[in-house]
Amino acid sequence: MKLLKAAMTVFCMSLVGAALVPGAKADDWNKKTVVTFSGPVEIPGVHLKGWGVLPAGTYVFRILDSQSDRHIVQIFSQDEKTIYATILAIPNFRLKATNKTAITFRERPAGQPEALRAWFYPGKNWGEEFVYPRAKAVALAKEVNTPILFVAVDVPLEVSEPIVSADSPEVVALKQAPIMAVQPTGEEVQLAEVVTPPPAETEVAMAAVAETLPTTASPLPLFALFGLLALGGLLALRVAEKRMS
């Protein structure tokens, strides 16, 4: 009987321990990601004056602020001492999450820098689709022959000083600005006409589980493992007690 009580104690402690195991990057709320570009990359505003195109090199991506339907992403220098850009983004969904950072671009004619399109954090189905200022979106849509998202009000394209606060006028304007899309023909259309609405929450959850379960760092699989091990141990102890009695 003492063996049975001891096993139950170990089982409870195991469950508590599993519940306290943090997921990978669980405290990384700003999704800090180090990215290296092998060539020049054009970025949306709001960027530092003269930094509309980032030269090849290493940069740090972080989220400054987030809401349900849009995020504010910042791009830093490798040492994180300089903020090159503060960019508006909206959720971008992919069915297959990977364990590596994914950056996508708008391919452009030879000799021109690739244009930043989206950023996906490792292990996440949701990424950041970047929104361009209207004038740049119109030109880019013609070049790449695909709709481009743009901010439908006038916001500064560049600033002379880095944006350091989520309460700055530029960030507030980005969070409140309506978003539309421009076709390669120059026609402006509503966002819903070119962006597929996110799946329902249940569909998203099922897709996320199906795609990330083999590589997930969630403690849930540990619950199952500890549970099976504990049940097996309890059965073995009961058999042993019966033989000893």
PLY file of the C-alpha trace (Angstrom):
ply
format ascii 1.0
element vertex 245
property float x
property float y
property float z
element edge 244
property int vertex1
property int vertex2
end_header
0.00 0.00 0.00
2.92 2.31 0.78
4.36 1.63 -2.63
1.04 2.59 -4.21
0.91 5.88 -2.28
4.48 6.67 -3.25
3.70 6.00 -6.89
0.70 8.30 -6.76
2.88 11.05 -5.27
5.45 10.64 -8.03
2.68 10.69 -10.62
1.26 14.00 -9.30
4.71 15.55 -9.13
5.35 14.48 -12.71
2.19 16.19 -13.90
3.12 19.38 -12.08
6.59 19.28 -13.58
5.19 18.78 -17.06
2.84 21.71 -16.61
5.76 23.95 -15.70
7.92 23.04 -18.70
7.94 26.14 -20.93
7.43 25.90 -24.69
10.23 26.90 -27.03
10.49 30.69 -27.21
7.42 30.92 -24.93
8.70 34.14 -23.41
9.66 35.59 -26.79
6.55 37.74 -27.00
8.06 40.13 -29.54
9.13 37.26 -31.83
12.69 38.52 -32.05
14.31 36.97 -35.11
17.77 37.40 -36.59
17.73 37.51 -40.39
20.62 37.68 -42.86
20.03 39.02 -46.38
22.45 37.96 -49.10
21.48 40.90 -51.27
19.75 44.31 -51.02
16.10 44.25 -49.92
13.52 47.01 -50.40
11.30 47.59 -47.38
8.04 49.51 -46.80
7.88 52.72 -44.78
8.06 54.04 -42.20
11.86 53.80 -42.46
14.80 55.97 -41.54
15.64 58.57 -44.14
17.81 56.97 -46.80
17.08 53.40 -45.68
14.30 52.39 -48.07
16.62 49.63 -49.29
18.56 47.57 -46.77
21.99 46.44 -47.99
23.03 42.81 -47.65
23.70 41.99 -44.03
22.22 40.81 -40.76
19.17 42.42 -39.14
16.82 41.80 -36.24
13.02 41.66 -36.70
10.79 42.33 -33.70
7.12 43.14 -33.08
6.60 46.50 -31.39
2.85 46.27 -30.99
0.09 43.89 -32.01
-3.69 43.92 -32.35
-6.12 41.30 -33.59
-5.99 42.43 -37.20
-2.61 44.14 -37.59
0.89 44.26 -36.18
3.69 46.80 -36.07
7.03 45.23 -37.00
10.40 46.87 -36.48
13.69 46.11 -38.22
16.87 46.70 -36.20
20.57 46.62 -36.90
22.36 43.44 -35.86
23.39 44.98 -32.52
19.82 46.31 -32.06
21.09 49.85 -31.50
19.49 51.29 -34.65
15.85 50.96 -35.73
15.78 51.13 -39.51
12.05 50.70 -40.05
8.67 50.52 -38.32
6.25 48.73 -40.66
2.53 47.96 -40.66
1.63 44.29 -41.22
-1.48 42.13 -41.23
-1.83 38.42 -40.39
-0.70 36.04 -43.12
-1.70 32.39 -42.72
0.14 29.33 -44.01
-1.00 25.74 -43.58
2.46 24.34 -43.00
4.57 25.76 -40.20
8.31 25.08 -40.23
10.93 25.16 -37.49
12.87 27.86 -39.31
12.26 31.53 -39.96
10.76 32.20 -43.40
11.04 35.51 -45.22
9.24 35.91 -48.55
9.82 38.52 -51.23
8.21 40.03 -54.31
10.45 39.05 -57.20
11.42 41.99 -59.35
13.27 42.52 -62.64
17.00 41.80 -62.70
19.09 44.57 -61.19
16.42 45.70 -58.72
16.35 44.72 -55.04
13.78 42.16 -53.96
10.80 43.68 -52.15
9.96 42.42 -48.67
6.63 40.61 -48.59
6.12 38.54 -45.40
7.84 37.19 -42.30
6.96 33.86 -40.65
8.20 33.02 -37.16
9.53 29.47 -36.55
6.80 27.00 -35.64
3.97 29.46 -36.29
1.18 29.28 -38.87
0.59 33.03 -38.65
3.06 35.45 -40.17
3.31 39.13 -41.01
2.24 40.42 -44.46
3.83 43.84 -44.92
1.82 46.82 -46.13
3.37 49.44 -48.43
2.64 53.15 -48.87
0.24 53.77 -51.76
2.70 55.21 -54.31
5.19 52.40 -53.83
2.41 49.78 -53.88
1.14 51.06 -57.25
4.60 50.88 -58.81
5.37 47.51 -57.23
2.08 45.96 -58.37
2.91 46.80 -61.98
6.43 45.43 -61.69
5.55 42.10 -60.08
2.11 41.75 -61.73
0.31 40.93 -58.50
-1.89 42.88 -56.05
-0.03 44.79 -53.35
-1.43 45.90 -50.00
-1.17 49.58 -49.18
-2.05 52.10 -46.48
-5.06 54.03 -47.78
-4.17 57.32 -46.06
-1.14 59.55 -46.10
1.47 58.38 -43.62
5.13 59.38 -43.56
7.32 57.24 -45.79
10.45 58.01 -43.80
11.50 59.70 -40.58
14.67 61.46 -39.51
14.72 59.82 -36.08
14.02 56.17 -35.15
10.55 55.36 -33.83
10.97 53.95 -30.33
7.48 54.01 -28.86
4.20 52.28 -29.70
2.50 55.55 -28.78
4.37 57.65 -31.34
2.16 59.54 -33.85
3.50 57.45 -36.73
2.61 54.16 -35.05
-0.84 55.41 -34.00
-1.50 56.48 -37.59
-0.45 53.07 -38.91
-2.68 51.23 -36.45
-5.69 53.31 -37.40
-5.13 53.56 -41.16
-7.45 51.63 -43.50
-5.74 49.03 -45.67
-6.58 48.38 -49.34
-4.94 46.66 -52.28
-3.92 47.85 -55.72
-4.11 45.64 -58.80
-1.38 45.57 -61.47
-3.75 47.69 -63.59
-3.68 50.40 -60.95
-7.24 49.70 -59.81
-7.73 50.02 -56.06
-9.82 47.28 -54.47
-10.96 46.33 -51.00
-8.64 44.16 -48.94
-11.18 41.30 -48.87
-10.98 41.00 -52.67
-7.34 39.93 -52.67
-6.77 38.54 -49.18
-8.35 35.25 -48.16
-10.01 35.56 -44.73
-8.33 33.52 -41.98
-9.83 30.07 -41.36
-12.20 29.61 -38.45
-10.53 29.16 -35.08
-11.25 25.43 -35.03
-9.76 24.99 -38.49
-6.69 26.98 -37.53
-6.21 24.92 -34.38
-6.56 21.63 -36.26
-4.17 22.76 -38.98
-1.64 23.97 -36.43
-1.77 20.70 -34.50
-1.51 18.59 -37.64
1.46 20.49 -38.99
3.45 21.26 -35.85
2.89 18.21 -33.65
6.10 16.41 -34.75
8.25 19.42 -33.82
6.15 21.18 -31.18
7.68 22.21 -27.90
4.32 22.29 -26.16
4.13 20.51 -22.78
0.97 18.64 -23.84
2.88 15.65 -25.30
4.73 15.43 -21.99
1.42 15.05 -20.17
0.58 12.05 -22.31
4.04 10.53 -21.84
4.08 11.00 -18.07
0.54 9.70 -17.85
1.32 6.49 -19.73
4.50 5.91 -17.73
2.72 6.52 -14.44
-0.19 4.22 -15.29
2.22 1.50 -16.31
4.10 1.91 -13.05
0.89 1.73 -11.00
-0.18 -1.48 -12.69
3.23 -3.01 -12.09
3.12 -2.03 -8.40
-0.35 -3.51 -7.93
0.80 -6.80 -9.42
3.84 -6.76 -7.15
1.71 -6.05 -4.05
-0.65 -8.92 -4.85
2.26 -11.31 -5.18
3.74 -10.13 -1.86
0.43 -10.42 0.04
0 1
1 2
2 3
3 4
4 5
5 6
6 7
7 8
8 9
9 10
10 11
11 12
12 13
13 14
14 15
15 16
16 17
17 18
18 19
19 20
20 21
21 22
22 23
23 24
24 25
25 26
26 27
27 28
28 29
29 30
30 31
31 32
32 33
33 34
34 35
35 36
36 37
37 38
38 39
39 40
40 41
41 42
42 43
43 44
44 45
45 46
46 47
47 48
48 49
49 50
50 51
51 52
52 53
53 54
54 55
55 56
56 57
57 58
58 59
59 60
60 61
61 62
62 63
63 64
64 65
65 66
66 67
67 68
68 69
69 70
70 71
71 72
72 73
73 74
74 75
75 76
76 77
77 78
78 79
79 80
80 81
81 82
82 83
83 84
84 85
85 86
86 87
87 88
88 89
89 90
90 91
91 92
92 93
93 94
94 95
95 96
96 97
97 98
98 99
99 100
100 101
101 102
102 103
103 104
104 105
105 106
106 107
107 108
108 109
109 110
110 111
111 112
112 113
113 114
114 115
115 116
116 117
117 118
118 119
119 120
120 121
121 122
122 123
123 124
124 125
125 126
126 127
127 128
128 129
129 130
130 131
131 132
132 133
133 134
134 135
135 136
136 137
137 138
138 139
139 140
140 141
141 142
142 143
143 144
144 145
145 146
146 147
147 148
148 149
149 150
150 151
151 152
152 153
153 154
154 155
155 156
156 157
157 158
158 159
159 160
160 161
161 162
162 163
163 164
164 165
165 166
166 167
167 168
168 169
169 170
170 171
171 172
172 173
173 174
174 175
175 176
176 177
177 178
178 179
179 180
180 181
181 182
182 183
183 184
184 185
185 186
186 187
187 188
188 189
189 190
190 191
191 192
192 193
193 194
194 195
195 196
196 197
197 198
198 199
199 200
200 201
201 202
202 203
203 204
204 205
205 206
206 207
207 208
208 209
209 210
210 211
211 212
212 213
213 214
214 215
215 216
216 217
217 218
218 219
219 220
220 221
221 222
222 223
223 224
224 225
225 226
226 227
227 228
228 229
229 230
230 231
231 232
232 233
233 234
234 235
235 236
236 237
237 238
238 239
239 240
240 241
241 242
242 243
243 244
